[in-house]
């Protein structure tokens, strides 16, 4: 479903690329995300690089598609997480790291806005522009160039999708995020544990929030530990909660890891693309 979102955006903008190529690149990005502690950042960077190489587009154009997809995919997750965190805070006691992870996402967003505003103000100042040897000026120039690049890409996002098209892709994203806790609930039921759907939802979204912190490859360890801890609310032991987490992880991490490794091997060996290239001057 996620690959279909990418394919819709790319095809909708007259870029000649087949669905299997989009799927393969998406899975290669998942592979980088799963085996490196860079988490989402590494996987999305790999996608930008691969789409640029495969389609012959500029980095700015590739980043535009990435920003559009991040907006489409993360906003439903944040909305759902906020709703169920509020419910959880009223009815249950969650580990502090869950609220910390959610707060960090909000903090990073606000920090980016402040940084953009600060750089704009500083660059409008004659004092900072008058000293070309100022080390701070060099750093600000780099930041300014990067932010201008992202800003241009963000403007391109508006041209990629219409309002009705965004609505369709939002619907897919909501479905994707809703299916995750349902899988966890089915795993718990299959193991014979009596847990409610609400606890499964809270445990799943809490685990994904914590796993987004770049602590381990693919959130390995933090994801399982969070699910096991939250399920203790349902009077399960930590070991029983860990059993649910490990079986769910096999469906959401290990199986996709094998598939993504196959796709990555295809790109590297057959398609000739370099995933871990360090020689690209850009």
N, C-alpha and C positions, 0 to 999 in steps of 0.2 A: 504493500500500500504506500509506503514511503517512497519507494522507487517510482511508483506511478505519479506521485506528486512532482518529483523532479522531471519525469518524462513529459508531463503535461506542460510545465513551465517552459521547458526547452523547445518542445515541439510547437507550442503556441507562439513562439517567437521566431519561427522559420529557421530553426537550426536543425540541419539534417543529421539526426542521430537516432539509432534504433533503440527500442526498449531494452533489449538484452545488454546493450552497451551501457545504458544508464544504470541498469541493475548491477552490472559487474563493477562499475566505478563506485557505486554506492556501497557495495559490500567490501570493496578494497579499503574505502575510508573507514568502515566499521572494523576492519582488521587492524589498521593502524591505531584506532581508538582503543581496541581491546588489548593490544600487546605493549602499549606504551603508557607511562603515567601522565602523559599530556592530556588524556581523557578526550573530551569533545573537541578541544582545540586542535589536537593533532589529526584527528579524523577529518574534521572539516577543512583543514589546510590541505590535506592530501586530496580531497575531492576537488578543491579549487585548482590545484596543480594538474590533476588528471583531466578535468573537463577542459582546461585551457589547452593541454597537449592534444587531446582527442578531437576537439572541435575547432581548434585554431583561433579561438577567441582571445581577447585580452584578459589580463588578470582583473581589471576593473569590471569587465562584463561578467566574468566568472564569480567575482565577489558579489555582484548585484544579485545573481541567482541565489547565492548562498544566504545573503541577508533576507531575501524574500522568503526562502524556505525556513530559515530560523524563526522569522516572525510568524509564519504559518504554523510551525510545529511547537514552538515554545510557549506562545501565548495561551493556548488551551491548557497546557501542562501547568503553567503558573496559576491560571484561574481555578482549575480543579484542585491544585495543591492548597491554594489559599482557602477555598471553601471547606475542605476537609480538615485542614489544620485548625480552623476556627471551631469546627465541630469537635475536634479532638481536644482542644484546649478547654472546652466546656465540660466534656464528659470524662476525659481520661488524662493521665499524666504521661507525656511523651519525653524521651530523652532530650536533653538540652541541645544536643548536636543537630537535631532535626530543625529546631527553630533557628539555630545558628546558621545552618546551611541556607535556609530560606532567606534569612536576613542578609547573608553575604551576597546572594544574587541581587537583592534590592540595592544593597550598598554599592556593588560594582556598577549597576546601572546609573545610580545617582552620581557616583564619582566620575563616570564618563561624561555626564552632562556638565558637571562643574569644571572638569578639565578642559572641555571644548570651550566653555565660556571664558575661562581664565586665559587660555592661549590667545583667544581672539582679542581680549582686552590688552594683553601684554604686547601683542604684535601691532596694535593700534597706537601703542605708546612710543613717542619719539625717543625716550631715554634708552629703551632696550634696543632700538634699531640703530642708534648712533654708534654703538661700540661693536664693530664687526669681529673683534677678537674675543668677545665675551663667550666663555664656555657655555653659559646658560643659553645664549642665542643659538649656538650650534645644536644644542639639545632640543630647544623649542622649534627650530627649523625642521628637525627630523619628525618631531611630534606633529607639527603643523602639516607637513607633507602627508603623513599617514592619515591624519584626520580629514584633510581635504580629499584624499583618495576615497576614504570611507564615505564621506559626505556625497561625493559624486556618484558613488555606487548606490547610496541610499536614494538619491534622486532618480536613478535608473529603475529602482524597484517599482516606482509608481507607474512606469511604462510597461512593466512585465505582465501585470495582472489587473483585470478590471474588478469592480466590486463584486459582481456575481461570481466571477472565477475564484476570487479569494474565499467567498462563502462556501463553494464546493470543496476547496482544499482544506478549509477550517473543519468542515464536517468530517473529512477523512482523518484529520489529526485528532479530533475528539474521539473518534472511533478507535484509533490506535491506542490512545492513552486509556480509554475505558477497558479495552481488552486486557491490558497488563494485570490489573488487580483481579479480573475474572479468572485469569490463568492461575494466579496464586491461590484463589479461593478453591478452584477445582483440584489443585494439588493437595491442599489441606484436607479437602473432603475425601479424596482418593486414599489418603493415608489414615483415614478414620478419625480425624480430629474434628470436634464440633466447634467451629469458629464462625462468627458472623461475617456477612459480606462487608459490613461497614469496617470491621477491624481489618479485613483483608485489604480494603481500599486504602485505609490510613497507613497500614504497614508498607504497602507497595509504594505509595507516593513518598512516604518518609524515606524509604530506602533509596529511591531514585534521587531525591534531593541530596542526601548525604553522599551518594556515589558520584555525584557531579563534581565534588571537590577533587582536585588533581592529586590524590594521595597515593593511589595504586592503579595499575593498568585495568581499565574497564570498571573501576570501582570495586575490584575483587577484594573481598573481606569486609569492607565497610557496608556493602549492600546486604550481605548475608547477616552480619552482626546486627544491623538495624532491624531487619525483618524479625529475627529471632527475639530481639528485645521487646519490640512492640507487641508481638504475639503473646508475650507473658501477661498482657492485659487480659487475655482470654483464659487466664489461669493455666496456660501451657508452661511447661518447663523450658528453659533456654535451649536444652538439647532437642526437644520436640519442635520448637520454633526453628532451630537450625536445620532440622530434617526437611521441613517445608521449604526453607530458603534454598537449600542445596538442590532439591529436586526441581524447584521452580527455576533455579539458575541454569540447570542443564538445558531447559527449554529456551531461556532468554539470553544465555551467554555461550554455553559450550557448543550447542548445535549451530548457532549462527557463526561462532568462531571457526568451526570446521568449514562451513560453506564459504565464509569470507576468505579463508586461507586458500581455498580452491580458486576463487575468483581472482585473488591477488596473484597467484601463480600463473594463471592464464594471462593476465595483463603483462606480467614481467617476462614470461618465457615465450608466449605466442604473439601477443600484441606489441611487444617491444617497448612498453612504457616503463619508466623508472619511478617507483613509488618513493624510494628513499634517496633520491638524487640530491647531492649537495653541490653540484657543479653549475646549477642554473643561476646565471648572473642576476636574475630578478628575485 
